[in-house]
Amino acid sequence: MDDSKKHPPAVGEAIHLPEEMRRGVFANQLIIAHSREEFVLDYVFRHSIGGNVVVSRVILTPEHAKRMLKALQENLQNYERSFGVIQDTPAAPPPPASRH
């Protein structure tokens, strides 16, 4: 059994963030797929001068996906209490196909 399942990180426990990941990546689209065993989240950077690029892929168990959804909902509520309601704007149309 995976040790992380036997001993999940304690609340407030330090988490190491490798130097190469500290800047993060920008994504403006999310593609979600799932099977019985996992959810796959592909974070995509869509841009008009060259198409779409997957900048990160995260694979989760269904249980973790549900916990993540709950945590995101709670954080959005906290954000809106602090900064106001986030306007639900329509998604941007896909960029035109590249012709090379």
NORSUL-V215843 format. One record per pair of residues at least 12 apart in sequence whose ideal C-beta (glycine too) atoms are under 8 Angstrom apart, sorted by the first residue. I is the first residue (numbers start at 1). GAP is how many residues later the second one is. If there is no record, write none. Layout:
<<I:GAP> <I:GAP>>
//
This chain:
<<25:18> <25:20> <25:30> <25:31> <26:19> <26:29> <27:16> <27:17> <27:18> <27:28> <27:29> <28:16> <28:17> <28:18> <28:64> <29:14> <29:15> <29:16> <29:17> <29:23> <30:12> <30:13> <30:14> <31:13> <34:28> <34:31> <36:26> <37:24> <37:25> <38:21> <38:22> <38:23> <38:24> <39:20> <39:21> <39:22> <39:23> <39:26> <40:17> <40:18> <40:19> <41:16> <41:17> <41:18> <41:19> <42:12> <42:14> <42:15> <43:12> <43:13> <43:14> <43:15> <46:46> <46:48> <46:49> <47:48> <48:47> <48:48> <49:46> <50:48> <51:44> <51:47> <52:43>>
//
